[in-house]
């Protein structure tokens, strides 16, 4: 029975381009999904907005996007039940860039994990996000050996520099391999100037204030469809946050930043 339904669904999908021009299919299955709504949302500007929704009984979902849907970051939002515990507003994120997508959302100890069938965009994006988490953990671990007390630690400073160089090489390699991917645009938007490990804490902050946007300016209209510039602006403003300032002084510091 299920094979027959799948065949009919696939046949009807195949007629969509003939009737309405090219359309894009986002479909998949969610492990341990609760019966109820599955929501598709897309990012623009500074937030996610609901595009469509459907009810599911088994975790299966599908959405059809129009031909002119711009590339960007999307979310599938749903509820699940694991070990008798119901969790609302679970979500996974993915890149849509003019391709049909098939997604399987697995449950794990870390939460929901999406897997994609033949999507280089999402493979590269997922690998970059994993790399970035590891990079941040390594960098902060070494930074803890250099700050708050600036120590004469040549080994730690050298390691701090090497971690940054490794990140730049990784980004250059991915950019050379897949220059046209939307995932690569996102990745390159997170490039930052290299800050020598030999610098003191305040010197690092002052340097970043001057050159934070040098390698990745916020001037790419297509990236308004991904939560990139929001995070970058928050990171930039954090350089001006000082715990010892009064509320008025902190507001003046933020005004200086912008």
N, C-alpha and C positions, 0 to 999 in steps of 0.2 A: 504493500500500500504506500509506504513512505517513498519508495523508488518511483512509483507512479506520480505522486505529488511533486517530487523533485523534478521529474521530467517535464510535467506540465508547467511548473514554475519557470524552468529554464527556457521552455519553448516560448512562453508569454514574454519573458524578458527579452528574448531574441527579436521579438516583433517591435519592441519599444523604439529602437532607432528608426525603423521604417515609418512609424506613426508620428513621432515627435522630434526626429533628429537624434543626435547622439545623447544618451543619458548614461549616468554612472551608477553602478550598483555597489552598495556597502552592505554586506551580509555576514552573518556569523552565528556562533553559538556561545553561550555563556554558561560555564560550569556552575552548578549550584544556584542558578538564578531562581528568584522567587517569581511566582506568577504575578503578572502586573505590567506596568508600563516600562518600556525601554525608551530612553530619550537620546536623540542625536543633537549635539550642540556644537557650534563653531565659534572660534575666537575672532574678535575684531576690536582694535583699539586698546581697551583695557579690561575686557571681560568676555566671558562665554555667553552666547545667546542661543536659546532653544530654536532649532530648525524644524524638528519633526519628532513624532513619537508614535509608538505602536504598542499594543499589548502582546505579551508572550505568555505561553503556557509551559513551554519546555526549555526556554532559554534561547530559542532561535529568534533571530531578528533580521530584518532587511530594510534598507532605505534607498530611495532612488533620488540622485542629485541631478539637477539640470545641467545641460551642456556647458553653460558659462560659469559654473561654480569655480571661484578662484582657489588656487592652492592655499593650504593653511593647516592649522592644528584643529582637530575635531575631538569631541569626547562622546563616548557611549556611557550613559548614566543609567543605573539600575539598582535593584535591591537583591541581596542574596541571603542564603541561610547556610551556615556552616556550623556543624556540631550543635544544632538546635538554636543557634544564635542568629537572629535576623539583623542585618546591617543595611541601613538605607543610604542612598546616595553614593554607592560605590561607583567608580568610574575608571575607564582606561582612556588614554589619549593616543592619537595616531595622526599621521600626515595623510592628507588627501592631495593628490596632484595628478588629476586627469587620468585616473586608472580605476578599474573595478577592484574592489578589495574584499577578501575573505578573511575573517578574523575569528580565531578561537581564543576565548578568555578563560584562562585556567585559574583555579584557586591555589594559593600557596601561603606559606607562613608569612611572607612579606605582603600579602594581599593579592589582588587580581593581577595577572600577568598576561598581556596580549601576545599572541603568536599570529604571524601573517603568512599567507600563501603567496609566494612569488612577488613580494613587494620590496624592491631594493631601497626605495625611499625609507620605509619603516625599519628595515634591517640596519641601514646606516645610522638612522636616527637613534634606534635603541642602543646600538653599540657605542655611539658617541655619549649618550646619557650615562651608560655604565662606566665608560672611560672617565667622564667628568666627575662622577662621584668618587672614584678611586683617586683621581688627581687631587681633588680637594682634601681628601682624608690624608694623603701623603704629605701635601704641602703644609697643612695645619699641624701635622705631627712634627715636622722638622721646624716649623716656625716657633713651636713651643720651646725649642732648644735655643732660640735666638732672642726671644722676648718673653716677659717684660724687661728682664735685665739683659742688656746687650753684652754678650759674652764673647770672648776671643775664641771662637769656635770655627776654625777654618773648615773642618770636615762638614759641619752642619750647613755652613754657608755654601760650600761647593755642592752639597746634595740639594739644597734649595734651588740653586741655579740649574742643576741638571734636570730636576723635575719639570721646571718651566720650559727648558729646551726640548725635552721629550714631548711635551704637549704641543709645542709649535711644529715639531717634525710630524707628529701624528696628524695634525690638522692639514699641514701641507700635503701629506701623502693622500689623505682622503679627498682633498680638493682636486689634486691632479688626476685621481682615478675617476671621480664622479663630479665634474665641474658643473653639470647642469641640474643637479638634484636640489630640490627645495630644502632638504635636510642639510645640505652643505651651506646654503645661505644662512640657515639658522646657526649652524656651528660657527661659521666665520664671524657672525655678529657677536660672538662671545670671546673673540680674541682680545687680549689685553697686553699692555706694554710689559716687557720683562723688567722685573724689579730685582736688582742684585741683592743677594743674601747678606752682603757686607753692610748694607744700609741699616741705620737705626730705624726704630718704629716711626717716629714723627717724620723723619726724612722720607720714608716710604709713602706716608700719607700725603705729604706736600707734593711729592713727585707725581703721584697718581692724580691729584687734583688738577695738575697742569696738562697731563697727557692721557687721561682716561679714555677719551674717544678717538685718539689718534689712529689706532689700528682698525677700529670698527665704528665709524660714525653712524649716527642714527638717522639715516637719510634714504632708506630703502623702503618704498611704499608697499612692496609685496610682503614685507615682514610685519605690517600692521595686522596681518591675519595669523600671527603667532605671538605668544606671550614672551617676546624677546625684549622689546624696548622697556616694558614695564619693569622687568627684573634689572635691566641695566641701569635705569634711572634710580631704582631703589639702592642698588649697590653704590652708585655714584654719590647719592645723598648721604649714605652711611659714612662717607669720608668726612662729612661735616658735622656728624653727631658727636657731641662731647658730653659725657655724663655730668660733669661739674658745672655746666652752664645753666643759668636760669631759663625759664620758659621764653622770656623775651629775647635773651641772648641767643638761644637756640634758633628761634625764628629768624633772627638777623643773619645767623650763619647759613641757614637754608636759603635765604634770599640772596646771599653772596654766591651760593652755588649756582643759582639759576640766572 
